[in-house]
């Protein structure tokens, strides 16, 4: 009887790689250009989700019979932002990234305590009007976002560019 191994089950096991040296010409694990690009994409995605939440709040207000005068428009915008804020905090706490970060395939490397998550989310939403660029500023090897979170950023992409 032939015991041929089925295709796809010939993967290298983790303990087989433990004693092999790392390749010399491997790319560095963190590239600044990739992080800034992903940060911009994440900020644009979060601005889009914020605008979508505001639009949904306006539609709900219009369907409820509001005449949408300027005060009601402003109240609808605030309501949309207030609905999105807890969603972003829960995403950051549970999945380690805001909805925009998750769409851009990056987030923080380790779990962040809830008290820090609130600070990271507040800083993130405060920096959204300028596309979160202040959070990408680096000094002493870490960005402002990494300092707020207390953990480095990592890519969730299978290509690992950040």
Residue, then its C-alpha position, 0 to 999 in steps of 0.5 A: x500500500x502506498x502512503x502518499x502524502x496529500x498535497x498541501x500537507x508538506x508545510x515546514x513545522x515551526x520546530x524545524x525552523x528553530x535552529x536555522x539562521x535568519x537570512x542576511x538580506x531580509x528586509x527590515x521589519x518596520x519601514x517608515x513609508x509603509x507605516x505613514x501610508x497605512x496611517x493615512x489610509x486608516x485615517x481616510x477610512x475612519x473619516x469615511x466611517x465617521x461621515x457615514x455615521x453622521x449621514x445615517x444619523x441625519x437620515x434617521x432624524x429625517x425619517x423621524x420627522x425632523x425638519x433639519x434646520x441648522x441646529x438639528x443638522x448639528x445635533x445629527x452630526x454629534x449623534x453620529x459621532x457619538x454612535x461611532x465613538x463607542x464602536x471605535x473604542x470597542x474595536x480598538x480594545x478587542x481587535x486592536x485597531x479602529x475600524x479604519x485601522x482594521x480596513x487598512x490592515x494594521x493595528x497595535x501589536x499587543x492588547x491595550x488596557x481600556x484606560x489607554x484605549x480611551x486615550x488612544x481613541x481620543x487622540x485618534x479622533x482629535x487628529x482625524x481632521x488633519x488625517x492623523x498626521x501628528x500621530x505618525x511623527x516619530x522621535x526616539x524610534x517610536x511614533x506618537x501613536x505607539x507612545x499613546x498605545x504603549x505598544x508598537x504598531x504591526x501590520x495585519x497584512x500577509x505581506x507585512x509592510x509595516 
